[in-house]
Amino acid sequence: MMNIDLTIIGGGAAGLAAALAASDQKLKILIIEREPRLGGILNQCIHNGFGLHMFQEELTGPEYAHRFIESLQEKHIDILLGTTVIDIQKKDDFHITLTSEKDGYQHLISKAVIIASGCYERTRGAVQIPGERPKGIMPAGSAQRYLNMEGYLVGKRVFILGSGDIGLIMARRMTLEGAEVLGVAELMPYSNGLTRNIVQCLNDFDIPLYLSHTVTNIKGKDVLEQITIQQVDDRFEPIPGTEKVFEVDTLLLSIGLIPDVGLFDSLQMQKSPMTKSAIVDQSLMTNVKGLFVCGNALHVHDLVDWVSKEGEKAGKYAKAYILEEEQRLKDLKSVIVGPNIRYVVPHMIDFNHLDEPIQCSFRVTKKMALGLFKVIQNGKVIIQKKAKYIAPAEMENIVIKKEDFISNDPIEISLEELA
């Protein structure tokens, strides 16, 4: 039985940053990673565009991960690779059961836990596409792993459903490897990927983007042969007469990511129905004392740099939680989701812990050329800021300082569209 001060589940961008931020000679810290090496999904992201905020230079995914792994080697932090957490229970401390091919079952006790387990892709079953069930339909991230890590091109004539960033990046990647990408269909009237990826991955390669379209039929006896897409109305119902047929051998799905936190349901962690993950306060602690969540395990980010910065925050607060002898009582109040806002993290503010400014991260519900963000408390606007080119695919942030609050009552974050 191992005794650990802080256990970090996941060795990707969030987990690595959390470990470095929590590092302290007084603490015994353990990272558990189910893959045979650290880095998480960064290892398969061989394109550049990472690190501009963290390192002020543009890096590939593996280069970005390596920066953190190098720094980690200088710290006294234990690492278990190829190891999976299969059970976690909360008593006074956390009782965690692990398994690995090398060491079999192991058990450990930990004072605090950071969940940095990332997210997983939605599959065909999540959207119920009608038609046959041939081979050749897979999540875009799986195709990325096959190509970038195993050198296997999954298809030659490709269509992509969904305009998430992984799908857009794979449109470019497959094209560069000699495949023909016939188009990308997006159910919504706007793209769910970053604008730069629309430009660099679709426009630069003349790959058409069909907004307000979805796949309505699939044909193929053993392997995929043909798909049909149709335009949808404002109720997302297919419009008759708008069918377009494509002869393809591969359909990649980029239809959303879901935080990978199902294992922790046994802890009775309160969840947000919108993010499908934990409800947290500004320290990223859940309602379960000593349990923190960060990165894509908390909510899906648009940039890995923000994942790492959130991981740093979780590591910092987890360290303070362990080292602080007397835990202060909480005074939790809700962050209310106002008009045109999809969700806000943190979901709660602890007014007994306003030692540092609070960064609220959130996504909007629709595109706007110009908008006004407002933070409202007791019916009064305490913060407001204008923003241009607002889109659901891009994370927005507002920082609230202690002196901005006018009471210990809940706040609301809203967005008003400006002409």
C-alpha positions as CSV (number, residue, x, y, z in Angstrom):
1,M,0.0,0.0,0.0
2,M,1.5,3.3,-1.1
3,N,0.8,6.5,0.8
4,I,0.8,9.6,-1.4
5,D,0.1,13.3,-0.7
6,L,-1.1,14.2,-4.2
7,T,-2.1,11.8,-7.0
8,I,-2.5,13.3,-10.5
9,I,-4.6,11.1,-12.8
10,G,-3.4,11.8,-16.3
11,G,0.0,12.8,-17.7
12,G,-1.1,15.1,-20.6
13,A,-0.9,18.9,-20.8
14,A,-3.0,19.5,-17.7
15,G,-1.5,16.7,-15.5
16,L,2.1,17.7,-16.3
17,A,1.5,21.4,-15.5
18,A,-0.4,20.5,-12.3
19,A,2.5,18.3,-11.1
20,L,5.1,21.0,-11.8
21,A,3.0,23.7,-10.0
22,A,2.4,21.4,-7.0
23,S,6.1,20.3,-6.7
24,D,7.4,20.7,-3.2
25,Q,10.0,18.8,-1.2
26,K,7.4,18.4,1.6
27,L,5.0,16.5,-0.7
28,K,5.0,13.0,-2.3
29,I,3.5,13.5,-5.7
30,L,2.5,10.7,-8.1
31,I,1.4,11.0,-11.8
32,I,-0.6,8.0,-13.1
33,E,-0.7,7.7,-17.0
34,R,-2.4,4.9,-18.8
35,E,-0.3,5.3,-22.0
36,P,3.3,4.0,-22.1
37,R,4.6,7.6,-22.2
38,L,3.7,11.1,-20.9
39,G,2.2,13.7,-23.1
40,G,-1.3,12.5,-23.8
41,I,-3.0,13.6,-27.0
42,L,-0.1,16.0,-27.7
43,N,2.0,13.0,-28.9
44,Q,-0.2,12.6,-32.0
45,C,-0.6,16.4,-32.7
46,I,2.5,16.8,-35.0
47,H,1.2,20.1,-36.4
48,N,2.5,23.4,-34.9
49,G,0.5,26.1,-33.2
50,F,1.1,25.1,-29.6
51,G,2.9,27.2,-26.9
52,L,2.4,30.8,-28.0
53,H,1.0,31.7,-24.6
54,M,3.1,29.3,-22.5
55,F,6.5,29.6,-24.2
56,Q,6.0,32.6,-26.5
57,E,7.0,30.4,-29.5
58,E,5.2,28.1,-31.9
59,L,5.8,24.4,-31.2
60,T,4.4,21.0,-32.3
61,G,2.4,18.9,-29.8
62,P,5.3,16.6,-29.0
63,E,7.7,19.6,-28.6
64,Y,5.2,21.2,-26.3
65,A,4.9,18.1,-24.2
66,H,8.7,17.7,-24.1
67,R,9.1,21.1,-22.5
68,F,7.1,20.0,-19.5
69,I,8.6,16.5,-19.4
70,E,12.1,18.0,-19.3
71,S,11.1,20.3,-16.4
72,L,9.5,17.3,-14.6
73,Q,12.8,15.4,-14.6
74,E,14.3,18.0,-12.3
75,K,11.6,17.5,-9.7
76,H,11.0,14.7,-7.1
77,I,7.8,13.4,-8.7
78,D,7.0,9.7,-9.1
79,I,5.4,8.5,-12.4
80,L,3.5,5.3,-13.2
81,L,3.2,4.7,-16.9
82,G,1.0,2.1,-18.6
83,T,-1.2,2.2,-15.5
84,T,-4.9,2.6,-15.3
85,V,-7.1,3.7,-12.3
86,I,-10.0,1.3,-12.0
87,D,-11.5,2.4,-8.8
88,I,-11.4,5.4,-6.4
89,Q,-13.2,5.7,-3.1
90,K,-13.3,8.6,-0.6
91,K,-13.0,7.9,3.1
92,D,-10.9,10.2,5.2
93,D,-8.5,10.1,2.3
94,F,-8.8,8.7,-1.2
95,H,-8.4,5.0,-1.7
96,I,-7.3,4.3,-5.3
97,T,-7.0,0.9,-7.1
98,L,-4.6,0.7,-10.1
99,T,-3.7,-2.0,-12.6
100,S,-0.9,-2.4,-15.1
101,E,0.6,-5.2,-17.1
102,K,3.9,-4.8,-15.3
103,D,2.8,-4.6,-11.7
104,G,-0.8,-6.0,-11.7
105,Y,-3.1,-4.6,-9.1
106,Q,-1.9,-1.9,-6.7
107,H,-3.6,0.1,-4.0
108,L,-2.7,3.6,-2.7
109,I,-4.0,6.1,-0.3
110,S,-3.8,9.8,-1.2
111,K,-4.6,13.0,0.7
112,A,-5.7,14.8,-2.5
113,V,-6.4,13.9,-6.1
114,I,-6.3,16.0,-9.4
115,I,-8.3,14.6,-12.2
116,A,-6.5,15.5,-15.5
117,S,-7.8,12.6,-17.5
118,G,-8.7,14.6,-20.6
119,C,-11.7,13.9,-22.9
120,Y,-12.9,11.4,-25.4
121,E,-14.6,11.8,-28.8
122,R,-18.2,11.3,-29.5
123,T,-18.8,8.3,-31.9
124,R,-21.4,7.5,-34.5
125,G,-23.8,6.1,-31.9
126,A,-24.0,9.6,-30.3
127,V,-25.6,11.1,-33.4
128,Q,-27.5,8.1,-34.8
129,I,-26.7,8.5,-38.5
130,P,-29.1,6.4,-40.5
131,G,-27.9,3.9,-43.0
132,E,-25.7,0.8,-43.1
133,R,-22.8,-0.1,-40.8
134,P,-19.8,-0.6,-43.0
135,K,-16.1,-0.2,-42.1
136,G,-14.5,3.2,-42.7
137,I,-16.3,5.3,-40.2
138,M,-14.3,6.5,-37.2
139,P,-13.5,9.5,-35.0
140,A,-11.1,12.0,-36.5
141,G,-8.8,11.7,-33.5
142,S,-8.5,8.0,-34.0
143,A,-7.5,8.6,-37.7
144,Q,-5.0,11.2,-36.4
145,R,-3.4,8.6,-34.1
146,Y,-3.2,6.0,-36.8
147,L,-1.5,8.4,-39.3
148,N,0.8,10.4,-37.0
149,M,1.9,7.7,-34.6
150,E,1.5,4.4,-36.6
151,G,2.0,5.7,-40.2
152,Y,-1.3,4.3,-41.4
153,L,-3.5,6.3,-43.8
154,V,-7.1,5.2,-43.1
155,G,-8.6,6.2,-46.5
156,K,-8.2,7.8,-49.9
157,R,-11.6,9.5,-50.5
158,V,-12.6,11.2,-47.3
159,F,-15.5,13.2,-46.0
160,I,-15.7,14.8,-42.5
161,L,-18.8,15.2,-40.4
162,G,-18.4,18.0,-37.9
163,S,-16.1,21.0,-37.9
164,G,-14.3,20.5,-34.6
165,D,-10.6,21.4,-34.6
166,I,-9.4,17.8,-34.9
167,G,-11.6,17.3,-37.9
168,L,-10.3,20.4,-39.6
169,I,-6.7,19.6,-38.9
170,M,-7.2,16.1,-40.2
171,A,-8.7,17.5,-43.4
172,R,-5.4,19.2,-44.1
173,R,-3.3,16.3,-42.9
174,M,-5.1,13.7,-45.0
175,T,-4.8,16.0,-48.0
176,L,-1.0,16.4,-47.5
177,E,-0.7,12.6,-47.4
178,G,-2.4,12.2,-50.7
179,A,-6.0,11.5,-49.8
180,E,-8.8,13.5,-51.4
181,V,-11.0,15.3,-48.8
182,L,-14.3,16.0,-50.5
183,G,-15.8,18.2,-47.9
184,V,-16.8,19.0,-44.3
185,A,-20.4,19.1,-43.2
186,E,-21.4,21.0,-40.0
187,L,-24.9,20.8,-38.5
188,M,-24.7,24.3,-37.0
189,P,-24.8,27.5,-39.1
190,Y,-21.2,28.3,-38.0
191,S,-18.0,26.3,-37.6
192,N,-17.1,24.7,-34.3
193,G,-13.4,25.1,-34.9
194,L,-11.0,28.0,-34.5
195,T,-11.1,30.5,-37.4
196,R,-7.4,30.0,-38.1
197,N,-8.1,26.3,-38.7
198,I,-10.9,27.1,-41.1
199,V,-8.5,29.2,-43.1
200,Q,-5.3,27.1,-42.9
201,C,-6.9,23.6,-43.1
202,L,-9.9,24.2,-45.4
203,N,-9.7,27.4,-47.4
204,D,-6.0,27.0,-48.2
205,F,-6.7,23.6,-49.7
206,D,-10.0,24.5,-51.4
207,I,-11.9,22.0,-49.2
208,P,-15.6,23.0,-49.1
209,L,-17.4,23.6,-45.8
210,Y,-21.1,22.8,-45.8
211,L,-22.7,24.7,-42.9
212,S,-26.2,23.7,-41.7
213,H,-25.7,20.3,-43.3
214,T,-25.5,16.8,-41.9
215,V,-25.1,13.2,-43.1
216,T,-28.5,11.6,-43.7
217,N,-27.5,8.3,-45.3
218,I,-24.6,5.8,-45.4
219,K,-24.2,3.0,-48.0
220,G,-21.7,0.2,-48.1
221,K,-21.9,-3.6,-47.8
222,D,-18.6,-4.3,-46.1
223,V,-16.7,-1.1,-46.5
224,L,-18.0,2.5,-46.9
225,E,-19.0,3.3,-50.4
226,Q,-21.3,6.4,-50.4
227,I,-22.7,9.1,-48.1
228,T,-25.5,11.5,-48.5
229,I,-25.6,14.9,-46.9
230,Q,-28.5,17.3,-46.7
231,Q,-29.1,20.9,-45.6
232,V,-31.1,21.3,-42.3
233,D,-33.6,24.0,-41.3
234,D,-33.6,26.0,-38.0
235,R,-35.0,22.9,-36.2
236,F,-32.1,20.8,-37.6
237,E,-34.6,18.8,-39.8
238,P,-33.3,17.8,-43.3
239,I,-34.7,19.8,-46.1
240,P,-36.0,17.7,-49.0
241,G,-34.4,18.3,-52.3
242,T,-31.0,19.4,-50.9
243,E,-29.3,16.0,-51.0
244,K,-25.7,15.8,-52.1
245,V,-24.1,12.4,-52.7
246,F,-20.4,11.6,-52.3
247,E,-18.5,8.4,-53.3
248,V,-16.1,7.9,-50.3
249,D,-14.3,5.2,-48.5
250,T,-13.9,7.0,-45.2
251,L,-16.1,9.2,-43.0
252,L,-14.3,10.9,-40.1
253,L,-16.4,12.2,-37.2
254,S,-15.5,15.5,-35.5
255,I,-18.7,15.9,-33.6
256,G,-17.6,16.9,-30.1
257,L,-15.5,15.9,-27.1
258,I,-16.8,14.8,-23.7
259,P,-14.7,15.1,-20.4
260,D,-13.5,11.6,-19.4
261,V,-14.7,11.5,-15.8
262,G,-17.1,8.6,-15.7
263,L,-14.8,6.6,-13.4
264,F,-15.3,9.2,-10.6
265,D,-19.1,8.8,-10.4
266,S,-18.6,6.6,-7.3
267,L,-17.4,9.7,-5.5
268,Q,-20.8,11.4,-5.9
269,M,-19.1,14.4,-7.5
270,Q,-21.7,17.0,-8.5
271,K,-21.8,17.5,-12.2
272,S,-22.8,20.2,-14.7
273,P,-25.4,19.0,-17.3
274,M,-23.8,21.4,-19.8
275,T,-20.1,20.4,-19.5
276,K,-20.7,16.8,-18.4
277,S,-18.1,17.2,-15.8
278,A,-17.6,18.5,-12.2
279,I,-18.9,21.6,-10.7
280,V,-16.0,23.5,-9.2
281,D,-15.1,26.7,-7.3
282,Q,-12.3,29.0,-8.3
283,S,-9.7,26.7,-6.8
284,L,-11.0,23.9,-9.1
285,M,-12.1,21.9,-6.2
286,T,-15.3,19.8,-6.4
287,N,-17.9,19.3,-3.7
288,V,-15.7,16.3,-2.7
289,K,-13.1,17.6,-0.3
290,G,-9.6,17.3,-1.8
291,L,-10.7,16.4,-5.3
292,F,-9.7,18.8,-8.0
293,V,-10.5,18.7,-11.8
294,C,-8.7,20.6,-14.6
295,G,-8.0,20.7,-18.3
296,N,-10.3,18.9,-20.8
297,A,-11.5,16.7,-18.0
298,L,-13.3,19.8,-16.6
299,H,-14.4,21.4,-19.9
300,V,-13.2,21.2,-23.4
301,H,-10.7,24.0,-24.2
302,D,-9.8,25.5,-27.6
303,L,-6.0,25.9,-26.9
304,V,-3.7,23.5,-25.1
305,D,-2.0,26.6,-23.5
306,W,-5.2,27.2,-21.5
307,V,-5.3,23.5,-20.5
308,S,-1.8,23.9,-19.1
309,K,-2.6,27.1,-17.3
310,E,-5.6,25.5,-15.7
311,G,-3.5,22.6,-14.7
312,E,-1.0,24.9,-13.0
313,K,-3.9,26.4,-11.1
314,A,-5.1,23.0,-9.9
315,G,-1.6,22.0,-8.8
316,K,-1.2,25.2,-6.9
317,Y,-4.5,25.0,-5.1
318,A,-4.1,21.2,-4.4
319,K,-0.7,21.9,-2.9
320,A,-2.1,24.7,-0.7
321,Y,-5.0,22.3,0.4
322,I,-2.5,19.7,1.5
323,L,-0.1,22.0,3.3
324,E,-2.7,24.2,5.0
325,E,-3.2,22.7,8.5
326,E,-6.6,24.3,9.1
327,Q,-9.1,24.3,6.2
328,R,-11.1,27.5,6.1
329,L,-14.9,27.3,5.9
330,K,-16.4,27.9,2.5
331,D,-18.9,30.5,1.5
332,L,-20.0,29.2,-1.9
333,K,-22.3,31.2,-4.2
334,S,-23.3,30.4,-7.8
335,V,-22.0,31.9,-11.0
336,I,-25.3,32.3,-13.0
337,V,-25.2,31.6,-16.8
338,G,-26.8,34.7,-18.4
339,P,-28.2,35.4,-21.9
340,N,-26.0,34.1,-24.8
341,I,-23.6,32.3,-22.5
342,R,-23.4,28.5,-22.7
343,Y,-21.5,27.7,-19.5
344,V,-19.0,29.3,-17.1
345,V,-16.1,27.8,-15.1
346,P,-15.8,28.1,-12.2
347,H,-19.5,27.3,-11.5
348,M,-19.2,28.6,-7.9
349,I,-17.3,31.3,-6.1
350,D,-16.0,30.8,-2.6
351,F,-16.2,34.3,-1.0
352,N,-14.0,33.2,1.9
353,H,-11.1,32.6,-0.6
354,L,-10.8,35.8,-2.5
355,D,-7.0,36.0,-2.0
356,E,-6.4,36.2,-5.8
357,P,-8.3,37.5,-8.9
358,I,-10.8,34.9,-10.3
359,Q,-10.6,34.1,-14.0
360,C,-14.0,33.0,-15.3
361,S,-13.8,31.0,-18.6
362,F,-16.9,30.6,-20.7
363,R,-18.3,29.9,-24.1
364,V,-21.1,31.8,-25.9
365,T,-24.1,30.3,-27.7
366,K,-23.8,32.1,-31.1
367,K,-21.5,34.1,-33.3
368,M,-21.5,37.9,-33.0
369,A,-19.5,40.6,-34.8
370,L,-19.6,42.8,-31.7
371,G,-20.8,42.1,-28.2
372,L,-20.7,43.4,-24.7
373,F,-19.9,41.0,-21.8
374,K,-21.3,41.9,-18.4
375,V,-20.7,40.7,-14.9
376,I,-23.8,41.5,-12.8
377,Q,-24.2,41.3,-9.0
378,N,-27.3,42.5,-7.1
379,G,-28.7,43.9,-10.3
380,K,-25.6,46.1,-10.9
381,V,-23.0,45.7,-13.6
382,I,-19.7,45.4,-11.8
383,I,-17.6,44.6,-14.9
384,Q,-18.2,45.0,-18.6
385,K,-16.0,44.7,-21.8
386,K,-16.6,44.8,-25.5
387,A,-15.3,42.1,-27.8
388,K,-15.3,41.6,-31.6
389,Y,-15.8,38.4,-33.6
390,I,-17.2,36.3,-30.8
391,A,-17.8,32.6,-31.7
392,P,-18.9,29.5,-29.8
393,A,-15.7,27.7,-30.8
394,E,-13.4,30.1,-28.9
395,M,-13.1,30.4,-25.2
396,E,-13.7,33.8,-23.6
397,N,-12.3,35.0,-20.2
398,I,-13.1,37.7,-17.7
399,V,-11.0,38.3,-14.6
400,I,-12.8,39.5,-11.4
401,K,-10.8,41.1,-8.6
402,K,-11.8,41.1,-5.0
403,E,-12.6,44.8,-5.1
404,D,-15.0,44.3,-8.0
405,F,-17.5,42.5,-5.8
406,I,-20.1,44.6,-4.0
407,S,-21.4,41.8,-1.9
408,N,-21.2,38.0,-1.2
409,D,-24.1,37.3,-3.4
410,P,-24.2,35.3,-6.7
411,I,-23.0,36.9,-9.9
412,E,-24.2,36.5,-13.4
413,I,-22.2,36.6,-16.6
414,S,-24.1,37.6,-19.8
415,L,-23.5,38.7,-23.4
416,E,-25.4,41.5,-25.2
417,E,-25.1,41.8,-29.0
418,L,-24.2,45.2,-30.2
419,A,-25.1,46.6,-33.6
